[in-house]
Amino acid sequence: MKRTFVLNGDGLHVGVRFDFGPGNVFDVMLADLSAGVLAHAACNGVGEALRDTGAGKTDAEALAAFLQRRDVLLGGAYSARGGSRLDWIGDIVEAVQTLLAKSGKELAPEKEAELRAELAPIEKAGTDAFKKWLSANPTRKAVGKMVDSIRKERAAARAKQATTEIDMGSII
């Protein structure tokens, strides 16, 4: 099954498309959901988006990532980016910090601010613009590989957490 978001002419999310193959494509439109179901789905999505920020991080890192993602959500940029759960700027900054730490260096606050300022206009263009930026030179390609690695580590941590939170009483 392939899942994609349905966008209106303004690029706003208005539904979800589930594609099971030829002749089996189903759209679930937000306008068709009851207020209670819509509110529950929204709360579930916000909860997932914020919970996932801390996967595989120390408590301090998880708090910082949570606050950053919360600010993105409250600022309205989250869905405007085309969707996704991907926090490109945060992940790029984290990747740069990680790569610098491996060489015994730190990302100075003023350099981080410069990097965030450079990436801010790219955020409006979406994922493809970030990928293009990351492939512009060998150093950025290394940052892109580190972003991929960080995201894979988080996914593995989420998968491990999900399997350890199973309530056997609800299965048997």
C-alpha positions as CSV (number, residue, x, y, z in Angstrom):
1,M,0.0,0.0,0.0
2,K,1.2,3.5,-0.9
3,R,0.0,6.4,1.2
4,T,0.1,10.0,0.0
5,F,-1.4,13.2,1.1
6,V,-4.1,14.9,-1.0
7,L,-3.4,18.6,-1.3
8,N,-5.8,21.4,-2.5
9,G,-4.8,24.1,-5.0
10,D,-3.1,26.1,-2.2
11,G,-0.9,23.2,-1.2
12,L,-2.9,22.5,2.1
13,H,-3.5,19.0,3.2
14,V,-7.1,18.0,2.7
15,G,-7.0,14.2,2.8
16,V,-5.0,11.0,2.6
17,R,-4.9,8.7,-0.5
18,F,-4.3,4.9,0.0
19,D,-3.3,3.1,-3.1
20,F,-3.4,-0.7,-3.0
21,G,-2.8,-1.0,-6.8
22,P,-4.9,-0.6,-9.9
23,G,-8.6,-0.2,-9.1
24,N,-8.0,0.0,-5.4
25,V,-7.3,3.7,-4.6
26,F,-9.2,5.3,-1.7
27,D,-9.2,8.9,-0.6
28,V,-10.1,9.8,3.0
29,M,-10.9,13.5,2.9
30,L,-10.8,15.6,6.1
31,A,-14.0,17.3,5.2
32,D,-15.8,13.9,5.3
33,L,-14.7,13.2,8.9
34,S,-16.9,14.0,11.9
35,A,-15.6,16.7,14.2
36,G,-14.8,14.1,16.9
37,V,-12.8,11.9,14.5
38,L,-11.0,14.9,13.0
39,A,-10.1,16.2,16.5
40,H,-8.9,12.7,17.6
41,A,-6.8,12.3,14.4
42,A,-5.3,15.7,14.8
43,C,-4.3,15.0,18.4
44,N,-2.9,11.6,17.4
45,G,-0.8,13.3,14.6
46,V,0.5,16.0,16.9
47,G,1.3,13.5,19.6
48,E,3.2,11.3,17.1
49,A,5.1,14.3,15.6
50,L,6.2,15.5,19.0
51,R,6.9,12.1,20.5
52,D,9.1,11.1,17.6
53,T,11.4,14.0,18.1
54,G,13.1,12.4,21.1
55,A,13.8,9.0,19.7
56,G,17.3,7.9,20.4
57,K,18.4,11.1,22.2
58,T,19.5,12.0,25.6
59,D,16.9,13.7,27.8
60,A,18.4,17.2,27.1
61,E,18.5,16.5,23.4
62,A,14.9,15.2,23.4
63,L,13.7,18.3,25.2
64,A,15.4,20.6,22.8
65,A,14.1,18.7,19.8
66,F,10.6,18.6,21.3
67,L,10.6,22.4,21.8
68,Q,11.9,23.0,18.3
69,R,9.3,20.8,16.7
70,R,6.6,22.3,18.9
71,D,7.6,25.7,17.7
72,V,7.4,24.5,14.1
73,L,3.9,23.1,14.7
74,L,2.7,26.2,16.4
75,G,4.3,28.5,13.8
76,G,2.3,26.8,11.1
77,A,5.3,25.8,8.9
78,Y,5.0,22.1,9.5
79,S,2.2,21.3,7.0
80,A,3.2,24.1,4.7
81,R,6.4,22.3,3.9
82,G,4.6,19.6,2.1
83,G,4.2,17.4,4.8
84,S,6.1,15.8,6.4
85,R,7.4,14.8,9.6
86,L,10.9,15.8,8.4
87,D,12.5,18.7,10.2
88,W,15.1,19.3,7.6
89,I,16.7,22.4,9.3
90,G,16.9,20.7,12.7
91,D,18.3,17.5,11.2
92,I,20.9,19.3,9.1
93,V,22.0,21.3,12.1
94,E,22.2,18.1,14.1
95,A,24.2,16.4,11.3
96,V,26.7,19.3,11.2
97,Q,27.1,19.2,15.0
98,T,27.7,15.4,14.8
99,L,30.2,15.7,12.1
100,L,32.1,18.5,13.8
101,A,32.0,16.6,17.1
102,K,33.7,13.6,15.4
103,S,36.6,15.9,14.6
104,G,36.7,17.4,18.1
105,K,35.0,20.7,17.1
106,E,31.7,22.4,18.0
107,L,29.2,24.4,15.9
108,A,29.5,27.9,17.2
109,P,26.1,29.5,18.0
110,E,26.7,32.3,15.4
111,K,27.6,29.7,12.7
112,E,24.4,27.7,13.6
113,A,22.4,30.9,13.3
114,E,24.0,31.6,9.9
115,L,23.2,28.0,8.8
116,R,19.6,28.2,9.9
117,A,19.2,31.6,8.1
118,E,20.6,30.1,4.9
119,L,18.2,27.1,5.2
120,A,15.1,29.1,6.1
121,P,14.2,30.2,2.5
122,I,14.8,26.6,1.3
123,E,12.2,25.3,3.8
124,K,9.4,27.0,1.9
125,A,10.4,25.2,-1.3
126,G,10.2,21.8,0.4
127,T,12.1,18.5,0.5
128,D,13.4,18.6,-3.1
129,A,15.1,21.9,-2.4
130,F,16.8,20.6,0.7
131,K,18.0,17.5,-1.3
132,K,19.4,19.8,-4.0
133,W,21.1,22.0,-1.4
134,L,22.6,18.9,0.2
135,S,24.0,17.6,-3.1
136,A,25.6,20.9,-4.1
137,N,29.1,19.9,-2.9
138,P,31.0,17.1,-1.2
139,T,30.8,18.6,2.3
140,R,27.0,18.9,2.0
141,K,26.8,15.4,0.6
142,A,28.5,14.2,3.8
143,V,25.9,16.2,5.8
144,G,23.1,14.6,3.8
145,K,24.5,11.1,4.6
146,M,24.7,12.0,8.3
147,V,21.0,13.2,8.1
148,D,20.1,9.9,6.6
149,S,22.0,8.1,9.3
150,I,20.4,10.1,12.1
151,R,16.9,9.4,10.7
152,K,17.6,5.7,10.4
153,E,18.8,5.6,14.1
154,R,15.6,7.4,15.2
155,A,13.5,4.9,13.2
156,A,15.3,2.0,14.7
157,A,14.8,3.5,18.2
158,R,11.1,4.0,17.5
159,A,10.7,0.4,16.3
160,K,12.5,-0.9,19.4
161,Q,10.3,1.3,21.6
162,A,7.2,0.1,19.9
163,T,8.0,-3.6,20.4
164,T,8.8,-3.1,24.0
165,E,5.5,-1.3,24.7
166,I,3.3,-4.2,23.7
167,D,0.7,-5.1,26.3
168,M,0.7,-8.9,26.2
169,G,-2.7,-8.9,28.0
170,S,-4.3,-7.2,25.1
171,I,-2.9,-9.8,22.7
172,I,-3.8,-13.0,24.6
